[in-house]
Amino acid sequence: MQETAPFASYASGITASHRELLDQVLDKWSLQVMEELCEQPQRFNELRRAIPVVTQKSLTAALRRLERNGMVERVVTSTRPIAVEYRITALGKTLQDLIDALLRWTTDNMDGVERARERYDGEN
């Protein structure tokens, strides 16, 4: 049987700062933005095309949150006209395996989650 003490030590230390960071990094759009940027740097409109359901306002907010938390950097290029490109940072790149694991888990378990939701909704 696997020891659960290390998780318990993390769980007991969850602070408001931890919750805030997790909320911002695991946010609906932030995960998709980081997934895209792990592949390659992109300009704003490229991200919009890659994530067509995101609004301009939501994408801007997600990019700002990620930049503030050090996960994404905004790079202004000196081309004419001036262009802005978004890149995943080294810190943001450390989340790639975790993001991939979360996405893989949702894909692998979606059928079971849907069955549980139907069962719950049928009882309530």
N, C-alpha and C positions, 0 to 999 in steps of 0.2 A: 504494500500500500504506500502511496506517495505521501510524503510529508507536506502538510499545508501551512506550517508555521511561517515560511517566508511571505506567503500571500497575506496571512493574518497581520504580519507586521506592517505591510504596506497599507492594508485596508484600515487599520486602526490609526494610521497617520494621515488620512485624507483630510486636507484642510480646504478652506474656501479657495485658496490659490490653486490647489490641485483641481478642484471642481471647475473653476473658471477656465483653466488651461485645457482640460479635457473637453469641456463644452465648446471651446473655440476651435480646437483641432479636430474633434470628431463631429463637428457641425455638418449638416446636410451637404452643403456645397464645398466645404473645405476639403473633405476626403476626395471628392472628384477633381478638384483643382490640383491637389497634390499628386494624385494619380496621373493626371495629364502632364504635369511639370516634371515628374520623375522620368518620363519618356524623353522630353526635350524642352528647352526654353520656348516660350511662346509669347506672342503679343496678345493684348487684350481681346481683340476680335477673333483671333485664332482660338482662344479659350472659349469664347461665346459660341463659335461654330462647333467646337468639340463637345460642348455641354449645351445643346440647343434649348433645353427647358429652363435654364437659369436666366433670370432677368439681369439687365445691366446693373441695376441697383444692388441685387444680391451678390453678383460676381464681384463688384467693386468692394462691397463690405467684406466678403470672404478674403479677397486679396489683401485688404488692409489689416484684417485680423492676423492673417498668416505672416505678413511682413512684420507687424508689431511683435509677434512671438518668435521671430527669427527663423521661420520655416521657409519663407520665400523672400527673395530680394528683387527689387525693382531696379532695372538697369536702363538708364537713358543713353541711347546711342547718338552719336554726333552726326548722323546722316541728315540729308535734307529731303523731306522734312524730318524733324527730330522724331525718333521712335522710342517707345518704351517697351521693354521686354521683361517678362517675369521668369525667374529661374528658381529652382529648388536650391536651398542652401545645404551645406554639409549637415547641419542640424536637422533640417527637414528630411534629408535623405536617410537619416537613421530611422525614420518612421516607415520607409518603403516596405520592409518585410512585414511589419505589423499591419499596414494598410492592405497589403496583398492577402495576408492571413484573414483579416476581417471580411474582405470581399469574397474570398474562397469559402469561408464559413457560411456567409449568407447564401451563396449559390448552393452549397452542399446541403444546407438545412432548410431552405425555403419551403419545400413541400411539407415538412414536419411542422413548421411554424404556421403555414396556411391551415393545416388540419387542426392544430390546436386553436387557432383563431375561430374557425368554423364551429368547433365543439363548444368553445366558450360562448360565442355569440348565440348559439342554439339554446344554451342553458340560461342565458340572461336576457 
